[in-house]
Amino acid sequence: MATVYERDRFRCNLCNEVFTAAAPAGLSEDTYDPTAASMIAQLKYGSGVPFYRLAGLQARLKIPLPESTQCEIVQEVAGKLQPVLDELIRQAAQGEVLHNDDTGATILALKHEAPPDEGPAQARTGVFTSAIVATTAGHKIALYFTGRKHAGENLAAVLAHRAAELAPPIQMCDALTRNLPKPLAVLLANCWAHGRRQFVEVAPNFPAECKHVLETLAEIYRYDELAREQALSPEDRLRFHQTHSGPVMAALRAWLTGQLDEHHVEPNSGLGRAMRYLLNHWEPLTLFLRAPGAPLDNNLCERALRKAILHRKNALFYKTANGARVGDLFMSLIHSCELCRVNSFDYLTELQRHAADLATDPGDWLPWTYRETLARARGSEPAHGPAP
């Protein structure tokens, strides 16, 4: 709910001067309180509620808020919060592990705009939303980019901010080449969930063979869960997998090779293609046996893409490229808060109230630093534990 204040205005009949009533004590002179923009962003970009549905809800509550007004509010706020997103991109570039993937999107204005004459998107007519989730210094950062670039091209743009002295990061993605940055300055890990899915799809036709593969992968995931339960460091987790998962993976590879070489499986069948997928991508699939911290799958990024997919299902499209940029910004901030277990509504509200401060030092206003910054400003210690 919201409270609407109307300030009376009177004109003097003698001098024609207009007098406006003073606002109630404690109210800002701004037309809309920062919490209004935070809630609009939460509903639109966090929960997938289109502007027209929100406008209908507001009309039923007798507090009208037209679609055009909502759009103006979030666009104005996005400009103020851009420094924080730029800092999140810089921080993500320093990450140890980066997940990426993309999904289809629509920007109406680009349908009538010719593709660029040069660059990787030349003659490309498709539009995509890329999600990048980076793990850095114990924190997770989610970034969204909507446009004609593929996930690999957007990842390359992020990695351009990486410090030169850092070692190449681990990149987790599926085996599509469009997910790879060029040049490939990463340790590539491929997703076991994508490989597993191919066996699930053909399991009704090849139950015995698929059961063997799926049970083997279940064993690997059990070992990974044990490592997580024991809170092993990346190095200890690597040694744990090498000891327990290494022999299991070696046996699976030998079995897959034997099935194909001895012609027990038709190479062009669904099962044969699923087997060849694993063997063709065996090195990136088994990076978790060679590199500390390498994940087993890309589920972290798949979950991040749900926000973009939810928006696409409900709103269908972005009208302009600028509208997509605004959506990417708010999705990035909201999902980064969720990954860091921070109250995203409170976060967006505080960023607006301290827009001047974050413009000068955005590093103090990241999801995991802003509460300490507020505590210092208020002269108190920050509360411990995650935000509600």
N, C-alpha and C positions, 0 to 999 in steps of 0.2 A: 504494500500500500504506500501511497505518497500523500503529502500534504501540500495543497496549493494555496499560495498567498497572493491576494490581489491588492495592489497598492492604489488607493484612490488618488486621482489627480484633479486638481481644481484650477481654473483660470480666473485671474482677477479681472473684473469688469472695468476697472479703472486703468490699469497699466498693461493688461493682457499677459502678465507673467504667469507661468504655470508652476504650481506647487505640487510636489509629489510627497505623499505620506512616507515617513521613515519606516524602514523595515523593522520587524520585531527584533529584539535583542538576541544576539548570537547567530543571526542568519547572515549568510554571505550575500554579496551584491550580485553574484552570478545567477543567471537564469535557472540553471540546473545544478543541483548539488552533485559532488563527485560520485556519490553512491548511485545516482541515476545512471551514469555512464557505465559504472561497474556492473550493475544489474543487467543493462541492455547487452553488454558484451558477454556476460555469463550466459544469458539465455540464447543469444544469437550464435555465438562462436563456441561456447562450451557445451550447450545442450541442443543445438540445432533448431531453435525456434525461429522461423522466418520473421522478418520485420512486420509483414502484414498480419500474421497471427498475434504478434505482440500488440500491434495497434488495435486489433479487435478486443483483446483482453483489456487493454487500457480503457477503451470506449465503454465496455461493460462495467468497469469500475468507476465510471464517470470522471476519469482523469485522462482526457484524450492526449495521445502522443502519436501523431501521424508517422507513417513510414519515413517520409522525407526528413522529419525532425530527428528521428532515431539515427538515420544515416549521417546527418550533419554532426550529431553529438559524438558518435564513435570516430568519425574522421578527424574531428578537431582534437580529440583526446589522443588518437594514434600519433599525430604529429608530435605531441609532447612526450610520448613514451618511446619514441624511436631510439633515443640514445641507449636505453636499457636493452632493446633488442640487438643493437649493434654490439654492445658489450657481451651479450650472450653468444652471439656468433663468434666473437673473438675468443671467448672462453672455450666454446665447443671445439674450435680448431685445435686447441691444445690437448684434447681428450686422448685417453688411452685406447678406447674402443668407440667406434662410430658405426651405428646401424643406419641403413638407408633403404628406401623403396619409394615407389610412387603409385598413384592411382589416377584415373581419368578425371578431368574437370572441364568446366565450360565457362568461358568469358565471352559474353555476347559481343562486346566491342571488337574482339579479335577475329570474329567471323567475317567482318567486313574490312579487315586490315590485312594488307599483304605481308607475308613473312619477311624477315630481314634479308637483305641481299647477301650478307656474309655471316660467318660464325657457325656454330654447331647446329643452330635451329633453322638454317637456310632451307627453304621450301618445305618446312615441317608445318603441317596444318593442325596437328593435335595439340591439346592443352592438358597439362598434368599438374597435380599437386604432389610435390615431393615431401617426404617426412625424413628428417635426420634426427636421431637420438644419440647424443654423445654422453659418455661417462668420463668425468674429469674430476679429480681430487675428491672422490667420494660422492659427487653430486651428478645428477642426470639432467640434461638440457634437451628440450624438444624444439625443433625448428621446422617451420613449414614454408614452402616456396611454391607459388602457383604461377604458371606461365608455360611457354613452349619448351623450356629446358627439361631434360630428363633428370632423374635422380643423380646419376653420375656426374653430370655437368654442374648441378647445384652443389654436390659434395666437393667438387674441385674448387668451386668459388669459395666455399667455406675454408678448405684447407690452404687456400692462398694466404690466410691470416696466421698460419701455423709458424711458430718460431723455428728458425733454420736449424738450431742446435738440437732440436728434439728428434728422436728416432721415429721412423714411420709408424703410424697408428695401426691398430687392427681395424679392418673394415668388415662388417658382417652384412651380407645381402644374399639374395638368391642368385642363381647363375646367369641371369640376363645380362648381356654385355652393356646395356644402357644404364645399368646401375654402377658401372665402374668409372672412376675418375680417370681422366687422361691428362698427363701421364700417370701411370699407376704407381704412386708413391705410397703404397699401403701394404700391409700384410693381409692378404685376402682370406676371409673365412666364409664358407658357404653354409646355407641353412639346412639342417637335417629335417626340419619340419616340412620343407618343400619336397625333399627326397622321400620322406615317409609317406606323404600324401599320395604319391604316385602308386605306391603299393596298396594303400587303402582303396584306391579307386578300382584296382583290378582284382582285389581279394576275392570277390564272388566267383571269378573264373579260375583263379589259381590259389585256392585256399591254403594248401600245404606250404607252398613256397613263400607266400606272403606272410603266413603265420611265423615262419622261421625268421624272416627279416624283421618283422614288427616286434617279436619277442626279444630279439637281439638289441634293437634300439631301445626297448623298454629297460633292458638291463643297464645300458649306458646312462639313461636318464636317472635311474635309481642311484647310480654311483654319483652323478652330478648333484642329486638332491642330498645325498649323504655329505658331500663336501660342503654344501651350503648350510646344512644343519650344524656342522662342526665349525662353521665360520672360518674355514681355511683361507689363508692368504693366497694370492694368485700363484705364487711359486709352489706352495704346499699342495694346492689344488692340482697343479700340473703334474707333480710327482704322483699324487693319488690316482689321477687318470692314467698316467703312464703304467702304473703298477696293475690297476684293476681293469681299465677299459682297453689298454693297448692290446693284450692278447685277444680280447673279444673282437676288436676291430680287425686284427690280422686274420682271425678265423673267418670272419664275414667276408673279407676281401677274397680270400682263397676260395670260399664256397661260391661266390658270385662268378669269379673267373672260371671255375670248373664247370658251372652250369652252362655257361656260354661256349667255352672251348670244347666241351664234350657233347655239345648239341643236345643237351637235355631241354633247352628252352629255345623256341623260335626267336631269333634276334629282332624281327620286326613286329612281334606281338607286343601287347601292352606290357606284359611282364618283362620281355626282353628289353624294351625301351627303358623301363624303370631301372633295371639292373645296369644297363649301359650308362644311364644318368649318374648313378653312384660311382661307377668306375671311372668315368670321364672326369669327374670333379672330386676324386678321392683326396687329393692333396689339400684343397681348401676346406673340404668337409671335415678333415681330421686335423685341422690346425690346432684344435684344443689339446692335442697330444704333443705339440711342439712349442707353443707360445703361451706364456702365463696370461691368464685373463681372457683367453679366446672363448666366446660363448658357443653354445651348441646350435642355437637357432636365432632367427630374426623376429621372434614373437614380440619383443619390446617395440619394434618399429611397426609391426602389423597392428598392435593395439593403438599406437599413436595415429595411424591412418584412419582409425574408426571415426575420429572427430571430423576429418575432411569428408569421409563417406556419409556420415550422418548429416552434415551440412548439405551435401550434394543431393541426398534423398529428399530433404525437406524444402530447401530453397531452390534447388535445381541448378542454379548458375550464379555467377557474379556478373553484374552488368558491365563493369569497367575493370581495367587492369588496376586502377587505384583502389577500387573496392576489394579486389583480391589481395592487394598488399595490406589493406587494413585487416582483412580476415586472417591473413597469415600472421600478422603481428599479434593479434589477440589470442589466436590458437596457440602460438608459441609461448606466450606468457602464461596462459591458463594451464596448458598441459605441463609446462615446466614446473609450475607450482604443485600440480598433482603428483608429479614424480618425486618432488622434494617434500611431500606431505605438508604443504603450506596452504593456508586459507587463501584461495585466489581472489575472492571478493575483497577481503581485507587488503590484500596486496595491491590490487588495481586502484583501490580507493586511496591508499597511502601514497602511491606513486603520483596520483593527480594532485594531492595536497602538497607534495614536495617537488613539483615539476621543476622549479628553478634549481633546487639542489641536485637532482639527478642529472640535469643537463651538464653540470660541471664535474660531477664525479659519479658516473653510473655504476661503477664497481661497488659502491656502498649500497646500491639499491637493487641487488639481485635477490631472487627468492630466498636464498639462504643467508643473506647478509642484512636485509633491510630491517629486521627486528632489532638487531644490535645497533644499527644506525639510529633508529627511533629511540632506543633506550638511552644511548649517549646524549641524544638531543634533549631528552626529558630528565637526564641526570639520574637514571635508575638502571638497575641491572636487568638484562633481558630475561624473559621467562624461559625456563628450560623445557625441553621436550617439544614435540611437533605441534604446530598450530592446529586448532580444531578443524 
